[in-house]
Amino acid sequence: MKTLYRAKGLVQDLIITRKGGMTTLWSAAGIRHTVFDSAVPHLPGLEYARNMLAVLAFCPQVPSCLILGLGGGSIPRMLLAARPQIEVEAVEIDPAVVELAARYFDIRALPRFTIHLEDAAVFLRRCTSRYGIVIVDTYVGEQFSNQCATREFINDARKCLVDNGVLAVNWLSGNEQKREDLLKNIRSTVGPVWQLPGLKTRTRPAIIAAAAALESEIPFENSLKRLVQRLRNF
């Protein structure tokens, strides 16, 4: 594995490595934030990012998506490949992340994709647009941002969703009290929680039916139907 670049980010130090066709964005603590495989560029190399494809079963004809946290841009790339009509925006607080994502993951070449360099909470507070999907992926190393678990933050995210929109949160193992607070705030502000780790939606048969109908339209192999069959109501 070859180290290509080291950068001092706003909130953590960052490293870019390459091994064969695999380019990886790491935090200095050894946490992988993005894995990009040049052989299948539309499929994220990390499972949690691939699992975000499940949001499409909840909002099959989604016109727009807002992603809080950029990394190397693997989730935007996947969604843009899956739904050619979608408009995607990402909010990233760290200019070093944006620079590395542009230099090593070529995110500036993605169509219908806009990046906002701003704190996610500030962006949501002043947001006047409404999105079909809002994805919260705001990790620093292994730590989920405290402010992103608050009722105020979730309420601001809800205001940025269309009426039948979907809020998806990437949650890794961590502080259980923070997790319970997050789930409580999502339930009270957005609605029912589904866990793949966690999505808002309808009934299980409706989700599986939507996934099966949509799967044939997605031009790559990452079974949406199999993903949603693993969903558990929480």
Number of C-alpha atoms within 10 A of each C-alpha: 10 10 12 12 13 16 16 13 15 12 12 16 16 24 21 22 17 18 11 9 11 16 23 23 26 22 21 16 12 12 14 19 22 23 26 23 19 13 9 13 16 22 25 23 20 14 10 15 20 19 19 23 20 24 28 23 24 25 18 17 13 19 15 21 25 26 23 27 23 28 24 28 26 25 26 27 20 19 23 20 19 20 19 12 15 20 20 24 19 23 24 21 19 18 13 18 25 22 15 21 21 15 12 18 25 13 22 14 9 14 15 14 18 16 17 15 16 17 14 22 18 11 17 21 15 10 13 9 12 18 24 25 27 26 21 23 21 25 19 14 18 17 13 21 13 12 13 21 21 17 18 15 20 24 17 18 29 23 18 23 21 15 11 13 23 25 28 23 25 18 20 13 9 11 10 9 9 16 16 12 14 20 21 17 19 26 14 12 17 19 17 16 21 18 16 23 18 22 25 21 21 11 10 15 10 13 22 20 14 19 26 17 13 18 20 12 10 15 11 14 11 14 16 25 19 13 18 25 15 10 18 14 15 12
